[in-house]
Amino acid sequence: MAKLKHFSYLKIKHFVIITTIGLVGSCKQSPQTLTDIAAKQIVVDSTYHSVEEISNFVKPYHDHVNSVLDSTLAYAPHKITKTDGEYNTSAGNLMADIVLLQASPVFKKRTGKDIDFVLLNHGGIRSVISKGNVSARTAYEVMPFENTMAVASLKGSSILDMVSYLIKSKRPHPVAGIQIVLNADNTLNSLKIQGKPFDKNKTYYVATSNYLITGGDNMGFFKDADEIIEIDYKIRNAMIDYFTKVDTITAKVDDRYYKLD
């Protein structure tokens, strides 16, 4: 009887094992592939109405955000735009000057070094600053991106590549702390950084955005940087901090980048 019981136990055990394997095998999912993509356009028009309960819930937050964004921080006595100059513009100069002013103390505190100059991109400026009150909303309109500031250490050869890029691009990319003067035939006449003649044997610290530091807008020369130091400071926040500190915003086209007649 003991042998028969043992044999029966083995039969049950084998049955459980085989059944389990079968169930596992049957549960195995076959690879799924995408066979079709369907799209439907939903027109949002006057036939759609807001839900009153949701609107009432959101309204206090909505009103608070608007009050913060629209609070006056400074005043612009005239329109500041990126289209009022061929080689440099009032908006571009303002943006580059703000980055140089706001990033310099942060960089100095972290590294003990100074930023030599700034280079941004013309396309990154997305709105004019109209004459009148300037607010945090203004900064969001001009710089809607989450770009932060970064500093690249570039050898003299990379600086010359940068200047060649600026000449060929024929766009007023914002700069500050540097002066580029071209001859009538678009060759380089003179190059100064922080008021001193360019030294091809020197390494310069160039402040820019984290987008450009990785070669954005075809600025490949930043990829040759010996070192990249992240500032962890959004350009938009730097604008807001600057607006908070000044009463009147002054910006104009000047001689930081121009061509001789």
Secondary structure, DSSP 4 states (H G I P E B T S, - for coil): -HHHHHHHHHHHHHHHHHHHHHHHHHHPPPPP------------STT----HHHHHHHHHHHHHHHHHHHSEEEEESS-B-SSS-SS--HHHHHHHHHHHHHHHHHHHHHHS----EEE--GGG--S-B-SEEEEHHHHHHH--S--EEEEEEE-HHHHHHHHHHHHHHTS---EESEEEEE-TTS-EEEEEETTEE--TTS-EEEEEETTGGGTGGG-GGGGG-SEEEEEEEEHHHHHHHHHHH-SB------SSEEE--
